[in-house]
Amino acid sequence: MKTQVCIVGGGPAGVILAYQLVKNGIEVSLLEAQKDFDRNFRGDTIHFKSMELLHDLGLSDGIFSLPHHTMAQLGVEFDGETINFIDFSRQNTRFKFVTLVDQALFLQHVIDQLKDESNFKLMMQTQGRDLMWEDGKVVGIHTRTAGVEDMIRADLVVGCDGRNSRIRKQADFEFTETSNKIEVLWFRLPRKASDATIQLAGGFAGGRTPIVILERHDHFQIGLIVPEKGYRQLRNEGLEQLHERIIEGVPAFADRVDTLDDWNKIAFLSVAGGRVKQWWRDGLLLIGDAAHVMTPLGGVGINYAIEDAIVAANELVPALKGNGVETRHLAKIQAQRDRPIRIIQSIQGNAQRRIITPGLLNDEPFSFPPFMRILPNVPVLRDLPSKFIGGGFSRVRVKTV
C-alpha cells in the first residue's frame, strides 16, 4: 500500500492534521490502534484559542452540537475560601470560556467530516509497528491489523501516538524530562439536580492533596493528584481511606463517595512532563504528546496538540503539493512550536515544584501563594492568566483550509 502521509495515532494531533491534509487534497492513511476513540478521561478542556482555530477550520458549530459544558472562570477553593484567578469573560474572543466536550465525541465528529473523501483511509485497530528505512530515511511503516501483518509506504510518516510513543522509541529520539513524575487518579461521581453549578473547583484533601472537579451534565469528573507511588499507597490503604480523602477536600461529596466501590472505576495516570530535542528525522515527524509530554496541570495538552497539527499542515501542504517534504520543512515546524512548548512546560514545572509538590512530599498544608490573591484585584494583572492559559504563547493561524 502507498500513501502520501501515514499518520500513526488517532488523538487530537493526528485527527486534526489528517482533516487539514485531506481537505487540501493530500492522500492520508490514519492508523488508530484501538477499535474506537473512547478512552477514560482523555483531556477534553478546549481553550478559547483552540476554539478559534477550530472555528476557522469549520468545526466549531459541530462541536457545540455535541454534549458539552462551558466554564467562564477557573478557581481554587481551600478552607472555605474560593479565588477565581482566571476569568475568560474579559478576553477579546468569540469564545469567552473553556469548552469541555468528551474527546471521543470530538474526534469522531472530525472524522465524520472525512468519511466521503476518497483520499482518506481510516484504519482502526491497526498498530504502527516497525518503521521502514532506506538510506537513512523513513519511507513507511509495518502495520498489524487483527494479527495480519502489512506495510504502508509513505512520503512522510507522522507519529501522533501519545506520551508513550512507539514511533519515538523506534526512531531513537532523545527525550528529556522537564518535571518530576506525578500520579493522577481520575474518576466520576454522580451529579445531583440539587448541586450548585460550578465552573472549576480545586480542593485540598486534608489541606494537602490537590483535588480537581470538572462539571458534566450528569456527573463530576474528579482528579486526585498524588506523588509518585502514591497510587500504590492508596490501594494498600483501601477505598475507605480514599473516600475519606475526597470528603476532606470536598465535604459535599460525602453523600456519594460510596458509589466509588471498585478500583476498576478509577483510571490511573502517571506522567512526567518532557520533550524530544529534535522532532524529526528525514521522512518522519513527531507532534503532540509524542514530541512533548504535558502534565495535567492547566489542561493544556489537547490545545497544544491542535496547534501542532495546524502549524504542521501549514508547512506540509505546500511541500506535498510541490517538490516533496524535505527536512527543512520539518525543522520549520519545530522552530515555530519550540518556544511556546518550552514556556508552558516551564510554567507547569514551576507550579508543580512550588505549589503542588511541597504539600505532597513534605506533608505541609497548602496555602495560597500571594500572587493568586493579588491577581484578581489588580486590573492590569488580572487578565494575564486567562490570556496565557486560554490563548497560549504563539501566533498560530490556519492557512490550509
Secondary structure, DSSP 8 states (H G I E B T S, - for coil): -EEEEEEE--SHHHHHHHHHHHHTT--EEEEESSSSS--TT---EE-HHHHHHHHHTT-HHHHHTSSEEEESEEEEEETTEEEEEEEGGGSSSS--SEEEE-HHHHHHHHHHTTTT-TTEEEEETEEEEEEEEETTEEEEEEEEETTEEEEEEEEEEEE---TT-HHHHHTT--EEE-S--EEEEEEEEE--TTS---SEEEEEETTTEEEEEEE-SSEEEEEEEEETTHHHHHHHH-HHHHHHHHHHH-GGGGGTGGG---GGG-EEEEE--EEES--EETTEEE-GGGTEE--SGGG-HHHHHHHHHHHHHHHHHHHHHTT---HHHHHHHHHHHHHHHHHHHHHHHHHIIIIIHHHHHH-------HHHHHGGG-HHHHTHHHHHHHH-SS-------
